[in-house]
Amino acid sequence: MNTKNPYINKRVEFHILQSFPVTCLNRDDVGAPKTAMIGGVSRARVSSQCWKRAIRLAMHEVCGVELGIRTKLLSDLVSEACKKIGASADQAKACGDKIEKIFVKAESKKKGDEDADSKADTLMFLSPAEISKIAEAFKEKEFNPDEVVKDPKKPERDLEKIIGKPKFAQADTLDGLDVALFGRMVAQAPSMNVEAAASFSHAISTHRVSNEVEFFTAVADYAKDLGSAHMGSLEFNAATYYRYISLDLGQLYESLGGDQFFSQALSSFIKALYVAVPSARQSTQAGACSWDFAEVLVRKGQGMQLSFETPIKKDVNGGFLQPSIEFLKSSLTKKEKLSGSLFGLVKKFEFGEDENFSIDNLIEGVVSAIKE
């Protein structure tokens, strides 16, 4: 990492409590809400990848951030980019196929099956600027793919040269910020790898949760028979979740290639983190709840997550949120004391209890604190 990087070993940590009523935010293979056994009891769970996808989409929809593209259809992606800058349909397809073949693993054909295809085994994650670079490289060689990808044994090296060092802040805009935040691994072309700046835990309920079953019916408006036209069931739960997210500021700075869009990237990430909710069953169960409480720490050193290993007991009013807030506060205070100088606290923010301290105030405070 660049020794001039002013954010080396500095991070922003988010310890979030977020309650949802009847929901199924993240389903398993049989359509039930995901769970995990923690502290000897069943907890509600939302996987990290589920919430990360919601955040990616929110960064674009809410903040207008240009997203990277994840696909196995590299040929189509490159072909479209080539067409936009002057390639014919045949030239574009040839160029697209040339790039795709770098990441295609030839499958052995079944006996007698002459039409079996090769299968792409890599889900690529490219920024719009990187796709444009590939198309421009073909244009420079008059869309002759063999003049761009020349090495028959190591064609990925030619692609690495085209892409260059990954950088997700271009001259006038952020470009593929989600690639910088969530990372990229390309086994065939290691120089294209991007270390993720953001680390996410699975969201877990702070308390014991048992999934429940809803029985439902649907009545037809136009029918010959009386009664239900359809019956079914689905599982749901309700929980107060603990979410932990750690943002490595040094890695984000490195991936962005400097300070030009650093504050914008950080602000966009926090806004998306605040509004993003997984999309499962939103039309039937909604689940548009925002944060109830958060401690946001600007720190130096290693990440420190809470486990909530002992399930929280409900308070006298029957809820889990308030005792979860009290536990989170006391646990982080204890960790700070036990860690001593290793805790490296720069600034602490509490969100959710002071109604005059909005998410805008939090973002402003964090952006200012990281420069201390």
TIFILO-99160 format. One line per field, with one value per residue (C-alpha): residue number from 1; residue in three letters; chain; x, y, z. Coordinates in pm, whole numbers. Layout:
BEGIN
n <- c(NUM ...)
res <- c(ALA ...)
chain <- c(A ...)
u <- c(X ...)
v <- c(Y ...)
w <- c(Z ...)
//
This chain:
BEGIN
n <- c(1 2 3 4 5 6 7 8 9 10 11 12 13 14 15 16 17 18 19 20 21 22 23 24 25 26 27 28 29 30 31 32 33 34 35 36 37 38 39 40 41 42 43 44 45 46 47 48 49 50 51 52 53 54 55 56 57 58 59 60 61 62 63 64 65 66 67 68 69 70 71 72 73 74 75 76 77 78 79 80 81 82 83 84 85 86 87 88 89 90 91 92 93 94 95 96 97 98 99 100 101 102 103 104 105 106 107 108 109 110 111 112 113 114 115 116 117 118 119 120 121 122 123 124 125 126 127 128 129 130 131 132 133 134 135 136 137 138 139 140 141 142 143 144 145 146 147 148 149 150 151 152 153 154 155 156 157 158 159 160 161 162 163 164 165 166 167 168 169 170 171 172 173 174 175 176 177 178 179 180 181 182 183 184 185 186 187 188 189 190 191 192 193 194 195 196 197 198 199 200 201 202 203 204 205 206 207 208 209 210 211 212 213 214 215 216 217 218 219 220 221 222 223 224 225 226 227 228 229 230 231 232 233 234 235 236 237 238 239 240 241 242 243 244 245 246 247 248 249 250 251 252 253 254 255 256 257 258 259 260 261 262 263 264 265 266 267 268 269 270 271 272 273 274 275 276 277 278 279 280 281 282 283 284 285 286 287 288 289 290 291 292 293 294 295 296 297 298 299 300 301 302 303 304 305 306 307 308 309 310 311 312 313 314 315 316 317 318 319 320 321 322 323 324 325 326 327 328 329 330 331 332 333 334 335 336 337 338 339 340 341 342 343 344 345 346 347 348 349 350 351 352 353 354 355 356 357 358 359 360 361 362 363 364 365 366 367 368 369 370 371 372)
res <- c(MET ASN THR LYS ASN PRO TYR ILE ASN LYS ARG VAL GLU PHE HIS ILE LEU GLN SER PHE PRO VAL THR CYS LEU ASN ARG ASP ASP VAL GLY ALA PRO LYS THR ALA MET ILE GLY GLY VAL SER ARG ALA ARG VAL SER SER GLN CYS TRP LYS ARG ALA ILE ARG LEU ALA MET HIS GLU VAL CYS GLY VAL GLU LEU GLY ILE ARG THR LYS LEU LEU SER ASP LEU VAL SER GLU ALA CYS LYS LYS ILE GLY ALA SER ALA ASP GLN ALA LYS ALA CYS GLY ASP LYS ILE GLU LYS ILE PHE VAL LYS ALA GLU SER LYS LYS LYS GLY ASP GLU ASP ALA ASP SER LYS ALA ASP THR LEU MET PHE LEU SER PRO ALA GLU ILE SER LYS ILE ALA GLU ALA PHE LYS GLU LYS GLU PHE ASN PRO ASP GLU VAL VAL LYS ASP PRO LYS LYS PRO GLU ARG ASP LEU GLU LYS ILE ILE GLY LYS PRO LYS PHE ALA GLN ALA ASP THR LEU ASP GLY LEU ASP VAL ALA LEU PHE GLY ARG MET VAL ALA GLN ALA PRO SER MET ASN VAL GLU ALA ALA ALA SER PHE SER HIS ALA ILE SER THR HIS ARG VAL SER ASN GLU VAL GLU PHE PHE THR ALA VAL ALA ASP TYR ALA LYS ASP LEU GLY SER ALA HIS MET GLY SER LEU GLU PHE ASN ALA ALA THR TYR TYR ARG TYR ILE SER LEU ASP LEU GLY GLN LEU TYR GLU SER LEU GLY GLY ASP GLN PHE PHE SER GLN ALA LEU SER SER PHE ILE LYS ALA LEU TYR VAL ALA VAL PRO SER ALA ARG GLN SER THR GLN ALA GLY ALA CYS SER TRP ASP PHE ALA GLU VAL LEU VAL ARG LYS GLY GLN GLY MET GLN LEU SER PHE GLU THR PRO ILE LYS LYS ASP VAL ASN GLY GLY PHE LEU GLN PRO SER ILE GLU PHE LEU LYS SER SER LEU THR LYS LYS GLU LYS LEU SER GLY SER LEU PHE GLY LEU VAL LYS LYS PHE GLU PHE GLY GLU ASP GLU ASN PHE SER ILE ASP ASN LEU ILE GLU GLY VAL VAL SER ALA ILE LYS GLU)
chain <- c(A A A A A A A A A A A A A A A A A A A A A A A A A A A A A A A A A A A A A A A A A A A A A A A A A A A A A A A A A A A A A A A A A A A A A A A A A A A A A A A A A A A A A A A A A A A A A A A A A A A A A A A A A A A A A A A A A A A A A A A A A A A A A A A A A A A A A A A A A A A A A A A A A A A A A A A A A A A A A A A A A A A A A A A A A A A A A A A A A A A A A A A A A A A A A A A A A A A A A A A A A A A A A A A A A A A A A A A A A A A A A A A A A A A A A A A A A A A A A A A A A A A A A A A A A A A A A A A A A A A A A A A A A A A A A A A A A A A A A A A A A A A A A A A A A A A A A A A A A A A A A A A A A A A A A A A A A A A A A A A A A A A A A A A A A A A A A A A A A A A A A A A A A A A A A A A A A A A A A A A A A A A A A A A A A A A A)
u <- c(0 115 322 176 -171 -300 -561 -340 -464 -770 -1126 -1488 -1684 -2062 -2237 -2604 -2925 -3224 -3565 -3812 -4167 -4312 -4052 -3856 -3555 -3332 -3459 -3286 -3321 -3674 -3798 -3774 -3598 -3230 -3125 -2812 -2743 -2559 -2519 -2719 -3035 -3176 -3128 -3267 -2996 -2947 -2638 -2371 -2400 -2775 -2735 -2434 -2640 -2910 -2641 -2496 -2835 -2906 -2577 -2701 -3069 -3023 -2678 -2643 -2317 -2202 -2194 -1973 -2127 -2122 -2167 -2060 -2180 -1852 -1887 -2219 -2089 -1774 -1963 -2209 -1926 -1747 -2062 -2104 -1766 -1797 -1758 -1981 -2192 -1946 -1641 -1803 -1891 -1539 -1391 -1636 -1571 -1197 -1225 -1479 -1260 -996 -1238 -1400 -1326 -1367 -1609 -1562 -1835 -2065 -2023 -2229 -2315 -2153 -2339 -2215 -2087 -1798 -1901 -1781 -1669 -1594 -1840 -1656 -1700 -1593 -1635 -1782 -1442 -1271 -1525 -1461 -1083 -1129 -1345 -1101 -810 -994 -1077 -708 -641 -940 -1140 -901 -915 -596 -399 -516 -509 -197 -63 -220 -89 -147 -413 -506 -176 -292 -614 -420 -221 -542 -708 -393 -396 -757 -875 -1235 -1225 -1197 -1138 -1481 -1671 -1667 -1664 -1747 -1734 -1896 -1594 -1368 -1594 -1674 -1365 -1291 -1097 -985 -790 -670 -549 -426 -325 -697 -773 -915 -907 -1246 -1249 -1571 -1615 -1966 -2078 -2396 -2674 -2802 -3088 -2972 -3225 -3382 -3610 -3842 -3976 -4354 -4582 -4843 -5133 -5290 -5564 -5640 -5996 -6067 -6280 -6412 -6483 -6752 -6682 -6712 -6421 -6049 -5888 -5544 -5402 -5047 -4810 -4483 -4250 -4161 -4007 -3957 -3628 -3389 -3071 -2712 -2516 -2140 -1964 -1601 -1472 -1095 -1024 -668 -781 -1061 -813 -582 -859 -987 -634 -639 -845 -1046 -1368 -1290 -1543 -1812 -1747 -1767 -2087 -2252 -2162 -2309 -2630 -2674 -2594 -2871 -3148 -3070 -3299 -3298 -3567 -3719 -4101 -4113 -4447 -4619 -4434 -4258 -3975 -3869 -3734 -3425 -3164 -3293 -2952 -2589 -2249 -2014 -1645 -1356 -1062 -708 -618 -799 -1174 -1366 -1706 -1958 -2090 -2411 -2329 -2572 -2923 -3086 -3391 -3694 -3752 -4055 -4246 -4179 -3928 -3569 -3443 -3375 -3186 -2992 -2892 -2777 -2578 -2415 -2309 -2166 -1989 -1815 -1712 -1567 -1381 -1233 -1108 -967 -796 -626 -404 -484 -843 -715 -1036 -1037 -1405 -1729 -2080 -2411 -2707 -3073 -3142 -3093 -3362 -3166 -2869 -2972 -2800 -2673 -2510 -2353 -2209 -2071 -1914 -1753 -1614 -1460 -1327 -1138 -908 -803)
v <- c(0 353 491 837 705 927 670 365 159 381 254 349 89 69 -114 -101 -216 -241 -387 -536 -660 -940 -1000 -1260 -1050 -1333 -1677 -2014 -2291 -2379 -2020 -1986 -1695 -1778 -1866 -1951 -2119 -1871 -1902 -2224 -2068 -2006 -1653 -1479 -1412 -1205 -1297 -1039 -1084 -1021 -684 -591 -629 -403 -146 -166 -93 187 359 392 463 704 852 820 626 449 78 -198 -481 -843 -1096 -1420 -1282 -1109 -1152 -967 -693 -627 -660 -387 -157 -214 -145 190 305 188 -190 -390 -668 -936 -743 -675 -1040 -1152 -907 -1009 -1379 -1321 -1171 -1425 -1720 -1602 -1693 -2001 -2345 -2605 -2873 -3228 -3314 -3604 -3890 -3829 -3469 -3263 -2943 -2919 -2570 -2451 -2292 -1965 -2038 -1681 -1417 -1100 -768 -477 -102 93 255 -85 -206 109 50 -298 -165 119 -128 -320 2 100 -226 -178 -435 -715 -929 -1122 -795 -717 -1057 -1215 -1456 -1800 -1950 -1659 -1436 -1293 -1103 -902 -817 -716 -470 -318 -278 -156 -92 -95 259 351 729 872 1230 1362 1087 781 471 127 233 -99 -286 -82 -141 -510 -632 -852 -1174 -1285 -1610 -1608 -1246 -1168 -809 -736 -842 -570 -600 -519 -198 -293 -597 -713 -956 -1156 -963 -1165 -1116 -1013 -1254 -1594 -1615 -1888 -1873 -1867 -1986 -1776 -1955 -1750 -1777 -1596 -1542 -1525 -1232 -1434 -1798 -2065 -2214 -2051 -2031 -1994 -2021 -2071 -2159 -2158 -2092 -1910 -1856 -1525 -1384 -1057 -948 -681 -732 -645 -544 -489 -316 -209 26 22 382 310 43 264 547 306 175 522 635 946 1202 1359 1163 1016 1219 1162 788 774 982 767 450 571 694 359 173 368 321 -22 -310 -655 -686 -1021 -1012 -633 -631 -854 -781 -449 -419 -61 2 221 211 228 287 290 353 466 468 622 413 302 -65 -394 -434 -528 -686 -786 -1142 -1105 -1461 -1442 -1382 -1060 -1092 -876 -574 -509 -372 -685 -545 -637 -307 -109 -387 -449 -80 -94 -411 -270 49 -130 -396 -142 61 -255 -345 4 -25 -375 -286 23 196 -73 54 369 570 890 982 817 900 776 780 720 864 1235 1334 1649 1442 1324 1093 1408 1519 1175 1180 1530 1426 1110 1285 1549 1296 1080 1372 1408)
w <- c(0 -76 216 148 221 507 618 676 972 1018 995 1053 1249 1253 1539 1436 1603 1370 1454 1207 1264 1046 773 581 486 366 265 274 16 128 150 529 705 761 1115 1315 1650 1873 2247 2241 2097 1751 1615 1310 1050 736 536 464 87 102 272 57 -258 -113 -34 -386 -538 -288 -374 -731 -666 -373 -435 -814 -786 -1103 -1024 -1149 -1353 -1237 -1517 -1678 -2014 -2093 -2466 -2475 -2245 -2448 -2778 -2681 -2575 -2909 -3110 -2938 -3066 -3425 -3448 -3680 -3530 -3646 -3527 -3191 -3139 -3229 -2979 -2707 -2764 -2745 -2395 -2274 -2375 -2128 -1850 -2004 -1874 -2146 -2028 -2143 -2390 -2321 -2559 -2870 -2773 -3046 -2953 -2592 -2512 -2303 -1977 -1828 -1474 -1359 -1247 -1349 -1170 -1390 -1363 -1659 -1721 -1740 -1996 -2199 -2181 -2327 -2612 -2686 -2700 -2972 -3158 -3168 -3355 -3586 -3391 -3482 -3164 -3242 -3242 -2887 -2716 -2864 -2604 -2671 -2345 -2107 -2272 -1931 -1930 -2230 -2048 -1736 -1949 -2088 -1747 -1569 -1197 -1075 -997 -923 -934 -1283 -1396 -1309 -1126 -906 -1123 -986 -619 -527 -666 -437 -136 -180 -361 -661 -709 -1056 -1019 -1380 -1362 -1007 -1086 -1137 -779 -554 -176 -24 180 363 588 683 948 911 1084 1381 1622 1965 2117 2070 1764 1642 1289 1259 977 802 632 354 94 -229 -353 -725 -849 -1143 -1061 -1069 -729 -389 -147 -188 -529 -378 -36 86 372 429 722 885 1200 1386 1541 1660 1458 1543 1234 1224 934 923 654 600 503 393 149 16 -44 -227 -453 -533 -615 -395 -208 -493 -437 -96 105 -158 -154 225 235 -34 152 484 316 141 461 635 378 230 327 160 -105 -8 23 35 -151 107 432 365 620 547 898 939 1215 1571 1727 1621 1769 1495 1580 1393 1515 1448 1467 1425 1395 1710 1666 1935 1946 2154 2262 2555 2419 2535 2759 2690 2915 3135 2837 2635 2386 2303 2160 2477 2659 2335 2326 2688 2625 2311 2490 2793 2584 2362 2668 2823 2503 2492 2850 2804 2475 2618 2363 2105 2080 1908 1936 1733 1762 1877 1757 1897 1662 1737 2081 2012 1762 1676 1553 1205 959 784 1109 1147 795 845 1175 1037 727 954 1211 965 892 1257)
//
